[in-house]
Protein backbone atom coordinates (compact mmCIF):
# COMPACT_ATOMS: atom_id res chain seq x y z
CA UNK A 1 0.00 0.00 0.00
CA UNK A 2 1.75 3.15 -1.20
CA UNK A 3 -0.63 5.82 0.09
CA UNK A 4 -0.74 7.08 3.64
CA UNK A 5 -3.92 6.85 5.65
CA UNK A 6 -4.26 10.64 5.46
CA UNK A 7 -4.51 10.40 1.67
CA UNK A 8 -7.96 10.12 0.14
CA UNK A 9 -8.21 7.74 -2.80
CA UNK A 10 -10.46 8.94 -5.61
CA UNK A 11 -13.41 6.63 -6.18
CA UNK A 12 -13.25 5.16 -2.66
CA UNK A 13 -15.29 5.88 0.47
CA UNK A 14 -12.26 7.07 2.52
CA UNK A 15 -14.18 7.04 5.85
CA UNK A 16 -11.70 6.84 8.73
CA UNK A 17 -11.57 4.98 12.03
CA UNK A 18 -8.89 6.08 14.50
CA UNK A 19 -7.92 3.34 16.99
CA UNK A 20 -5.30 3.15 19.72
CA UNK A 21 -4.18 0.67 22.33
CA UNK A 22 -5.10 0.85 26.01
CA UNK A 23 -1.67 2.28 26.89
CA UNK A 24 -1.99 5.15 24.44
CA UNK A 25 1.41 4.62 22.86
CA UNK A 26 0.34 3.04 19.58
CA UNK A 27 -2.35 4.01 17.11
CA UNK A 28 -3.66 3.09 13.70
CA UNK A 29 -5.85 4.84 11.17
CA UNK A 30 -8.13 2.66 9.08
CA UNK A 31 -9.62 3.86 5.78
CA UNK A 32 -12.65 2.31 4.09
CA UNK A 33 -11.70 1.24 0.55
CA UNK A 34 -15.24 0.64 -0.73
CA UNK A 35 -17.05 2.80 -3.28
CA UNK A 36 -18.43 6.19 -2.13
CA UNK A 37 -21.96 5.96 -0.72
CA UNK A 38 -21.77 2.18 -0.30
CA UNK A 39 -24.55 0.53 1.71
CA UNK A 40 -23.91 -0.81 5.19
CA UNK A 41 -20.92 -0.49 7.49
CA UNK A 42 -17.43 0.63 6.60
CA UNK A 43 -15.16 -2.43 6.38
CA UNK A 44 -11.43 -3.06 6.23
CA UNK A 45 -9.43 -6.30 6.46
CA UNK A 46 -6.06 -6.32 8.19
CA UNK A 47 -3.61 -9.18 7.85
CA UNK A 48 -1.18 -9.78 10.69
CA UNK A 49 1.08 -12.52 11.98
CA UNK A 50 -1.86 -14.58 13.26
CA UNK A 51 -4.20 -14.23 10.30
CA UNK A 52 -6.75 -11.74 9.01
CA UNK A 53 -9.09 -9.53 11.03
CA UNK A 54 -12.17 -7.87 9.57
CA UNK A 55 -13.09 -4.56 11.20
CA UNK A 56 -16.52 -2.98 10.73
CA UNK A 57 -17.54 0.52 11.83
CA UNK A 58 -20.51 2.81 11.24
CA UNK A 59 -19.30 6.38 11.86
CA UNK A 60 -16.71 8.23 9.80
CA UNK A 61 -14.40 9.79 12.40
CA UNK A 62 -12.88 12.40 10.11
CA UNK A 63 -13.39 15.93 11.38
CA UNK A 64 -15.83 18.09 9.41
CA UNK A 65 -14.86 21.74 9.54
CA UNK A 66 -17.59 24.30 8.83
CA UNK A 67 -15.10 26.36 6.80
CA UNK A 68 -12.91 23.70 5.16
CA UNK A 69 -15.13 20.60 4.88
CA UNK A 70 -14.04 17.02 5.58
CA UNK A 71 -10.50 16.74 6.92
CA UNK A 72 -8.32 13.61 6.65
CA UNK A 73 -7.73 13.49 10.40
CA UNK A 74 -9.21 14.28 13.79
CA UNK A 75 -8.92 18.08 13.45
CA UNK A 76 -8.78 20.80 10.77
CA UNK A 77 -5.17 21.44 9.75
CA UNK A 78 -5.90 24.78 7.98
CA UNK A 79 -7.69 26.14 11.08
CA UNK A 80 -4.84 25.06 13.38
CA UNK A 81 -2.30 26.62 11.02
CA UNK A 82 -4.31 29.87 10.97
CA UNK A 83 -4.46 29.96 14.80
CA UNK A 84 -0.72 29.34 15.06
CA UNK A 85 0.03 32.07 12.53
CA UNK A 86 -2.18 34.57 14.37
CA UNK A 87 -0.27 33.93 17.61
CA UNK A 88 3.11 34.58 15.99
C-alpha positions in Angstrom: 0.0 0.0 0.0 1.7 3.2 -1.2 -0.6 5.8 0.1 -0.7 7.1 3.6 -3.9 6.9 5.6 -4.3 10.6 5.5 -4.5 10.4 1.7 -8.0 10.1 0.1 -8.2 7.7 -2.8 -10.5 8.9 -5.6 -13.4 6.6 -6.2 -13.3 5.2 -2.7 -15.3 5.9 0.5 -12.3 7.1 2.5 -14.2 7.0 5.9 -11.7 6.8 8.7 -11.6 5.0 12.0 -8.9 6.1 14.5 -7.9 3.3 17.0 -5.3 3.1 19.7 -4.2 0.7 22.3 -5.1 0.8 26.0 -1.7 2.3 26.9 -2.0 5.2 24.4 1.4 4.6 22.9 0.3 3.0 19.6 -2.3 4.0 17.1 -3.7 3.1 13.7 -5.8 4.8 11.2 -8.1 2.7 9.1 -9.6 3.9 5.8 -12.6 2.3 4.1 -11.7 1.2 0.5 -15.2 0.6 -0.7 -17.0 2.8 -3.3 -18.4 6.2 -2.1 -22.0 6.0 -0.7 -21.8 2.2 -0.3 -24.6 0.5 1.7 -23.9 -0.8 5.2 -20.9 -0.5 7.5 -17.4 0.6 6.6 -15.2 -2.4 6.4 -11.4 -3.1 6.2 -9.4 -6.3 6.5 -6.1 -6.3 8.2 -3.6 -9.2 7.9 -1.2 -9.8 10.7 1.1 -12.5 12.0 -1.9 -14.6 13.3 -4.2 -14.2 10.3 -6.7 -11.7 9.0 -9.1 -9.5 11.0 -12.2 -7.9 9.6 -13.1 -4.6 11.2 -16.5 -3.0 10.7 -17.5 0.5 11.8 -20.5 2.8 11.2 -19.3 6.4 11.9 -16.7 8.2 9.8 -14.4 9.8 12.4 -12.9 12.4 10.1 -13.4 15.9 11.4 -15.8 18.1 9.4 -14.9 21.7 9.5 -17.6 24.3 8.8 -15.1 26.4 6.8 -12.9 23.7 5.2 -15.1 20.6 4.9 -14.0 17.0 5.6 -10.5 16.7 6.9 -8.3 13.6 6.6 -7.7 13.5 10.4 -9.2 14.3 13.8 -8.9 18.1 13.5 -8.8 20.8 10.8 -5.2 21.4 9.7 -5.9 24.8 8.0 -7.7 26.1 11.1 -4.8 25.1 13.4 -2.3 26.6 11.0 -4.3 29.9 11.0 -4.5 30.0 14.8 -0.7 29.3 15.1 0.0 32.1 12.5 -2.2 34.6 14.4 -0.3 33.9 17.6 3.1 34.6 16.0 
